C-alpha cells in the first residue's frame, strides 16, 4: 500500500474509517439502555445487575491485548469483519436464554467481539490516518452520531416492540459494523507484518523521555502469545501512554455509572426506555459536536491538561444526577457529560497513537481498552454493593467523588513530570 501523505488523507480512506466507527463505537452505549432494563424484568436486584453488567468485561480485560495483537498481525479489516459476525450472532441469542448464568456467558463473548471491532476502528487512526487529533476527533464524532441514533433506536424499539426485537436490532447493528469494514484497504495487515520497521516501537523518533519498547517479532498465529502481552504492557514505560491509561481507568468512574445504574435510577423515577435512550443519545450528540472542536483546542491548550479537564467534567456531570429533577435538567447535565467525553476520547486516542508506530496501534489501543474495561467491570459492581449499603443516590456521589479525587492526584504527577510541556502541541 502506498504511504499516505501525513497532512491530507484520501477521502475514501477517511470515509471507510468513519463508517466503521459509526457502527462499532455504539453497541456498548446501546446495550446500557436495554441490558439493565432486561435484568430488572428478570427480577434481578442491584447486586445481580452489577454482576451482569460487569461480566461483559471479563474476556475484554483478559484477552483485549490478544485482540489488539490480531489486529496488528492480520490487519483491522479481516478481524473487524470476523468479530462483527461473532458479535451479531451472540447478541441475537440473548432473548432465547433469560437465565443469569447464560446471560453472563453471552455477555463475555459478545463483549469481547464488540470490543475488538471497536479497538480495530480506533487503531485505524494510527494505521491509516497518522494519529492526528483532527482525524481522531472526526472518528469520535462519527462514533458519537452512531451512539446518538443507536440508543434512541433501541430504547424506542424496546418500548414499542419489546425486548426481543431490541436485541435483534442490536445484532443487525453490530453486523453492519463488520460489513462496513469491507470498505477498508485490503493489504493493511500485510503492511504491518512485513514492514521493515516492525522491530522498532515507533515510526518516528520517540519523545525525549520515552523508554525504548520493542515489539514482538512478526508472526501469523492466531493463538495468544506471551510476547504480545509483554510487549504491550511495556508500553506503560512511555509517560504519555501511562497518562492515557490512568485517565482511561479513572474515566470509568463516570462511564461505569452511565452503563449500569443511570438507566436504573431513571426507571425508578418514572422514565420509560425511549426517554432513557433519548437522554443517552443527547449525550452522544453533544460528544459528536465537541469532538469536532478538538483540532482548534489542541492549538490553544496543552493536550494533557485539556484531557484532565474534559475527564473531570464528564465524571462530575453524571455523578450529580440524583440532585436533578425533570427531563430538561437531566438533558442539560448529560449534554455536559457528552462534551467532556467528546473531548477526552480523541485526545486519548491521538496521544497514545503517536507514542507508537503503525505495527503497534492495535496493541496500544488494546492496552487502553483493557484498563478501560477493568474500570468498567469494577465500577458497576462496586456501585451495586454501595447501593445495597448506602442507597443508590449516595452511590452516585461516592463513585464520582472518588474519581475526581484520583484525577486530582494524577494532575499533581503531570505538573511535576518533565515529560509534559505546559503549552499546546505545535
CORPEMO-V330874 format. One record per residue. N is the residue number from 1. RES is the residue in three letters. SS is DSSP state (@ for helix, = for strand, . for the rest). PSI is psi in whole degrees, 0 to 359 (none if undefined). Layout:
[[N:RES:SS:PSI] [N:RES:SS:PSI]]
//
This chain:
[[1:UNK:.:136] [2:UNK:.:138] [3:UNK:.:132] [4:UNK:.:141] [5:UNK:.:138] [6:UNK:.:331] [7:UNK:.:327] [8:UNK:.:116] [9:UNK:.:147] [10:UNK:.:141] [11:UNK:@:320] [12:UNK:@:321] [13:UNK:@:314] [14:UNK:@:313] [15:UNK:@:319] [16:UNK:@:316] [17:UNK:@:315] [18:UNK:@:328] [19:UNK:@:317] [20:UNK:@:316] [21:UNK:@:325] [22:UNK:@:316] [23:UNK:@:325] [24:UNK:@:343] [25:UNK:.:0] [26:UNK:.:342] [27:UNK:@:325] [28:UNK:@:317] [29:UNK:@:319] [30:UNK:@:317] [31:UNK:@:335] [32:UNK:@:344] [33:UNK:@:310] [34:UNK:@:332] [35:UNK:@:313] [36:UNK:@:322] [37:UNK:@:320] [38:UNK:@:319] [39:UNK:@:322] [40:UNK:@:318] [41:UNK:@:327] [42:UNK:.:0] [43:UNK:.:19] [44:UNK:.:146] [45:UNK:.:178] [46:UNK:@:320] [47:UNK:@:317] [48:UNK:@:322] [49:UNK:@:315] [50:UNK:@:320] [51:UNK:@:316] [52:UNK:@:314] [53:UNK:@:315] [54:UNK:@:328] [55:UNK:@:337] [56:UNK:.:341] [57:UNK:.:355] [58:UNK:@:306] [59:UNK:@:330] [60:UNK:@:314] [61:UNK:@:318] [62:UNK:@:335] [63:UNK:@:1] [64:UNK:@:323] [65:UNK:@:320] [66:UNK:@:320] [67:UNK:@:318] [68:UNK:@:321] [69:UNK:@:320] [70:UNK:@:321] [71:UNK:@:318] [72:UNK:@:324] [73:UNK:@:315] [74:UNK:@:352] [75:UNK:.:143] [76:UNK:@:328] [77:UNK:@:303] [78:UNK:@:324] [79:UNK:@:318] [80:UNK:@:319] [81:UNK:@:311] [82:UNK:@:312] [83:UNK:@:330] [84:UNK:@:319] [85:UNK:@:317] [86:UNK:@:315] [87:UNK:@:319] [88:UNK:@:316] [89:UNK:@:318] [90:UNK:@:317] [91:UNK:@:323] [92:UNK:@:342] [93:UNK:@:342] [94:UNK:@:312] [95:UNK:@:338] [96:UNK:@:349] [97:UNK:.:73] [98:UNK:.:51] [99:UNK:.:136] [100:UNK:@:315] [101:UNK:@:317] [102:UNK:@:321] [103:UNK:@:318] [104:UNK:@:316] [105:UNK:@:314] [106:UNK:@:322] [107:UNK:@:318] [108:UNK:@:313] [109:UNK:@:310] [110:UNK:@:327] [111:UNK:@:318] [112:UNK:@:316] [113:UNK:@:312] [114:UNK:@:319] [115:UNK:@:322] [116:UNK:@:321] [117:UNK:@:323] [118:UNK:@:323] [119:UNK:@:316] [120:UNK:@:318] [121:UNK:@:317] [122:UNK:@:321] [123:UNK:@:333] [124:UNK:@:335] [125:UNK:@:317] [126:UNK:@:324] [127:UNK:@:317] [128:UNK:@:339] [129:UNK:.:13] [130:UNK:.:6] [131:UNK:.:19] [132:UNK:.:139] [133:UNK:@:324] [134:UNK:@:321] [135:UNK:@:323] [136:UNK:@:323] [137:UNK:@:319] [138:UNK:@:320] [139:UNK:@:317] [140:UNK:@:316] [141:UNK:@:317] [142:UNK:@:316] [143:UNK:@:322] [144:UNK:@:327] [145:UNK:@:317] [146:UNK:@:324] [147:UNK:@:350] [148:UNK:@:312] [149:UNK:@:316] [150:UNK:@:304] [151:UNK:@:322] [152:UNK:@:317] [153:UNK:@:316] [154:UNK:@:322] [155:UNK:@:313] [156:UNK:@:323] [157:UNK:@:315] [158:UNK:@:314] [159:UNK:@:321] [160:UNK:@:337] [161:UNK:@:349] [162:UNK:.:166] [163:UNK:@:323] [164:UNK:@:312] [165:UNK:@:325] [166:UNK:@:317] [167:UNK:@:321] [168:UNK:@:329] [169:UNK:@:317] [170:UNK:@:320] [171:UNK:@:318] [172:UNK:@:322] [173:UNK:@:314] [174:UNK:@:320] [175:UNK:@:323] [176:UNK:@:328] [177:UNK:@:318] [178:UNK:@:323] [179:UNK:@:320] [180:UNK:@:339] [181:UNK:@:343] [182:UNK:@:340] [183:UNK:@:346] [184:UNK:.:157] [185:UNK:.:140] [186:UNK:.:326] [187:UNK:.:22] [188:UNK:@:318] [189:UNK:@:319] [190:UNK:@:323] [191:UNK:@:316] [192:UNK:@:320] [193:UNK:@:330] [194:UNK:@:358] [195:UNK:.:134] [196:UNK:.:346] [197:UNK:.:10] [198:UNK:.:354] [199:UNK:.:0] [200:UNK:.:151] [201:UNK:.:344] [202:UNK:.:149] [203:UNK:.:332] [204:UNK:.:163] [205:UNK:.:138] [206:UNK:.:164] [207:UNK:.:157] [208:UNK:.:325] [209:UNK:.:1] [210:UNK:.:145] [211:UNK:.:146] [212:UNK:.:133] [213:UNK:.:119] [214:UNK:.:142] [215:UNK:.:154] [216:UNK:.:159] [217:UNK:.:142] [218:UNK:.:135] [219:UNK:.:159] [220:UNK:.:9] [221:UNK:.:148] [222:UNK:.:358] [223:UNK:.:150] [224:UNK:.:147] [225:UNK:.:133] [226:UNK:@:327] [227:UNK:@:323] [228:UNK:@:315] [229:UNK:@:318] [230:UNK:@:313] [231:UNK:@:322] [232:UNK:@:314] [233:UNK:@:339] [234:UNK:@:343] [235:UNK:@:340] [236:UNK:@:346] [237:UNK:@:341] [238:UNK:.:122] [239:UNK:@:321] [240:UNK:@:322] [241:UNK:@:318] [242:UNK:@:320] [243:UNK:@:312] [244:UNK:@:319] [245:UNK:@:318] [246:UNK:@:315] [247:UNK:@:322] [248:UNK:@:315] [249:UNK:@:313] [250:UNK:@:329] [251:UNK:@:334] [252:UNK:@:345] [253:UNK:@:335] [254:UNK:@:313] [255:UNK:@:325] [256:UNK:@:323] [257:UNK:@:312] [258:UNK:@:322] [259:UNK:@:346] [260:UNK:@:287] [261:UNK:@:358] [262:UNK:@:310] [263:UNK:@:323] [264:UNK:@:316] [265:UNK:@:316] [266:UNK:@:321] [267:UNK:@:321] [268:UNK:@:331] [269:UNK:.:11] [270:UNK:.:8] [271:UNK:.:141] [272:UNK:.:169] [273:UNK:@:323] [274:UNK:@:317] [275:UNK:@:322] [276:UNK:@:314] [277:UNK:@:323] [278:UNK:@:318] [279:UNK:@:315] [280:UNK:@:325] [281:UNK:@:320] [282:UNK:@:318] [283:UNK:@:318] [284:UNK:@:332] [285:UNK:@:317] [286:UNK:@:322] [287:UNK:@:318] [288:UNK:@:318] [289:UNK:@:313] [290:UNK:@:327] [291:UNK:@:330] [292:UNK:.:349] [293:UNK:.:2] [294:UNK:@:325] [295:UNK:@:303] [296:UNK:@:322] [297:UNK:@:321] [298:UNK:@:347] [299:UNK:.:347] [300:UNK:.:332] [301:UNK:.:150] [302:UNK:.:135] [303:UNK:@:320] [304:UNK:@:322] [305:UNK:@:324] [306:UNK:@:321] [307:UNK:@:315] [308:UNK:@:313] [309:UNK:@:316] [310:UNK:@:321] [311:UNK:@:320] [312:UNK:@:318] [313:UNK:@:316] [314:UNK:@:322] [315:UNK:@:311] [316:UNK:@:322] [317:UNK:@:333] [318:UNK:@:331] [319:UNK:@:333] [320:UNK:.:6] [321:UNK:@:315] [322:UNK:@:346] [323:UNK:@:351] [324:UNK:.:159] [325:UNK:.:135] [326:UNK:.:153] [327:UNK:@:320] [328:UNK:@:312] [329:UNK:@:318] [330:UNK:@:320] [331:UNK:@:320] [332:UNK:@:316] [333:UNK:@:320] [334:UNK:@:335] [335:UNK:@:319] [336:UNK:@:320] [337:UNK:@:318] [338:UNK:@:320] [339:UNK:@:313] [340:UNK:@:317] [341:UNK:@:324] [342:UNK:@:336] [343:UNK:@:317] [344:UNK:@:328] [345:UNK:@:307] [346:UNK:@:333] [347:UNK:@:313] [348:UNK:@:317] [349:UNK:@:314] [350:UNK:@:316] [351:UNK:@:314] [352:UNK:@:319] [353:UNK:@:329] [354:UNK:@:343] [355:UNK:@:344] [356:UNK:.:169] [357:UNK:.:177] [358:UNK:@:327] [359:UNK:@:352] [360:UNK:@:10] [361:UNK:@:317] [362:UNK:@:320] [363:UNK:@:319] [364:UNK:@:323] [365:UNK:@:319] [366:UNK:@:323] [367:UNK:@:315] [368:UNK:@:317] [369:UNK:@:323] [370:UNK:@:312] [371:UNK:@:329] [372:UNK:@:312] [373:UNK:@:337] [374:UNK:@:313] [375:UNK:@:323] [376:UNK:@:337] [377:UNK:@:321] [378:UNK:@:314] [379:UNK:@:310] [380:UNK:@:320] [381:UNK:@:315] [382:UNK:@:322] [383:UNK:@:324] [384:UNK:@:318] [385:UNK:@:314] [386:UNK:@:321] [387:UNK:@:324] [388:UNK:@:327] [389:UNK:@:310] [390:UNK:@:359] [391:UNK:.:154] [392:UNK:@:319] [393:UNK:@:311] [394:UNK:@:330] [395:UNK:@:321] [396:UNK:@:311] [397:UNK:@:316] [398:UNK:@:313] [399:UNK:@:317] [400:UNK:@:314] [401:UNK:@:319] [402:UNK:@:316] [403:UNK:@:318] [404:UNK:@:322] [405:UNK:@:315] [406:UNK:@:326] [407:UNK:@:324] [408:UNK:@:319] [409:UNK:@:322] [410:UNK:@:324] [411:UNK:@:324] [412:UNK:@:318] [413:UNK:@:315] [414:UNK:@:317] [415:UNK:@:330] [416:UNK:@:344] [417:UNK:.:127] [418:UNK:.:345] [419:UNK:.:341] [420:UNK:.:124] [421:UNK:.:158] [422:UNK:.:335] [423:UNK:.:176] [424:UNK:.:156] [425:UNK:.:131] [426:UNK:.:none]]
//
